[in-house]
Amino acid sequence: MLAQQLTNGLVLGATYALFALGFTLMFGVIRVINLVYGFYFTAGAFIVLFLTRTLGWPIAAALPAAALLSGCIAIVIDALLLTRLRRVGAPELSSLMVTLGAVLALYATATAVLGPDIKRFPASVIGAEAMEFASIRITQAQVLILLATAVLVGGLLALMQGTRLGLALRAMAENPDAAGLMGIDTGRLAALVSFISGALAGAGGVLIGLNFNAIQPYMGEAMMLRGFVVIIVGGLGDIRGALIAGLLLGVVEVLTAGYVASGLKEAVAFAILVAVLWFRPAGLFGRAVARRA
Amino acid sequence: MPPWLDDLFWTYQNLVYALGINGLLALSIYVVLAVGQLSLGQAAFMGLGAYSSAIMTLKFKLPFLLVLPASCIVPVVFALLIGGPTLRLSGVYLAIATIGLGEVLRAVYLNIEWLGGALGLSGIPERAGIVSIYGLLILALLVLWIVGRSHIGRAMEAMRTDETAAEVMGINVARYRLGALLASAILAGFAGALSAHVSSFISPNEYAFEPAVTILSFALLGGIGTPIAPVLGAFILTLLPELLRGLADFRLVFNGVIIVIAVLFLPNGILPFRLRRHGR
């Protein structure tokens, strides 16, 4: 029973980590809390829904296509909303507000066009039968989520730590002006980061949509609370922190739902957020950063 | 009242109430924006005011004269809980924590049977009206106007323009920020209590993400140079969907687009005036 709960918690936590990955990357490199992020997540799920249900594509082809398209949407949104603010050096809160307005407009448009009701993937997309290992049941979608999270976190860390591109990204995170003076094309890198995080969000939307099999325009908004908890507990911009915080949050939620009350899991998630803000504002694994003028 | 005026009032009663309540909400976000912070918890604070006041009226049968002032207590407690840590950090943290607050409260209302669950609370007696709503709105406007013209207003404007410079000049930035957040929670709490006691029914979804963004659009459309500007923004954005019926379906799209346009092209809103002060 406990082993099953822990497994469920890890899978749920992996979905949270997966969701928060691109969110924290975007903040880490381009210093923007991009609230449109939740919409990329919704977009990924709806693109796959269209490809598999209307065009009859297999999931193996639809998933990369959705990630690619969500990434392109992210580049367009970034160019329309944030490039201008970056150029004039607007404060962080301006970009937060602009993405907030944009995401409401996008969700509301999606609801008007696609309808507010919950949609489901066709049953043929992925097998629903569960496998059993030593009395622990796990579905194919759940295995896929665990694998995808491991591969994406590993790939992202390798990219950031092991390549010249990663070095450029870290330089830009440290100080964009200095990075620009060193010959790094910060505008192009910002677009690239938007693409990567949009693609991550899109893929996350598909996988999480497969797991819960409920697709609806505001699904990205519902994930945002978890995204906030993960990036603050893990430390803003910290990829490894996001993975650990996501897994931790998933396990805590499942245990709360299993042993306390299922209605309290959001409240527990938020209590963790507030507690971390009080006692470890740089995140559980972060070091305090002095505020500079 | 002459009969035609009476008829007119009955037809547009809800709109008249909504204008006043949205005006209060616009002031509630104005206070925070005026010190250069961004709180997206206005809808959440409003919900806390609405739920706590409805509980006081329905379950404890308290008189409205007591319920209305008391409706700001719960929002203030939550503002302290969230503002305590985040106001020392960069503005991003307050914004994130306050959006999170809205989401989590919705889940809590939905899941707690005593608070009505998904059905919400109904049968709240109509205790508020024109006098209480507009009385409070005018009072809030007056107080904010007087405060805005005093040295406090000057300090707030200094913080908004350049926080570090303001701190160097001896302004206690942290205290002003907390004061602004508390004032904002109080105003939103009142607005929540008033709206609960004119609409007779409240439900969890009224206080989540969409209203939070809508309230921000009030202030960004009007601007934050004077307290009257955000109220005007609220009036315009409440009236427009009524005047242009075609707009009603796309009200939320419109509110979102207003924010985008205001941030990108109209940083001072449509009323870009500043308060006059002596000795400048």
Interface residues (C-beta under 8 A of the other chain):
Chain A: I33 L35 L81 R84 L85 P91 E92 L93 S94 L96 M97 V98 L100 G101 A102 V103 L104 A105 L106 Y107 A108 T109 A112 E221 A222 M224 L225 F228 V229 I232 L236 A261 S262 G263 L264 E266 A267 A269 F270 L273 V274 L277 W278 P281 R291 A293
Chain B: G36 Q37 L38 L40 L81 I82 G84 P85 T86 R88 L89 S90 G91 V92 Y93 A95 I96 A97 I99 G100 L101 E103 V104 A107 V108 L110 N111 I112 T164 F209 E210 V213 L216 S217 L220 D249 F250 L252 V253 F254 N255 G256 V257 I258 I259 V260 A262 V263 L264
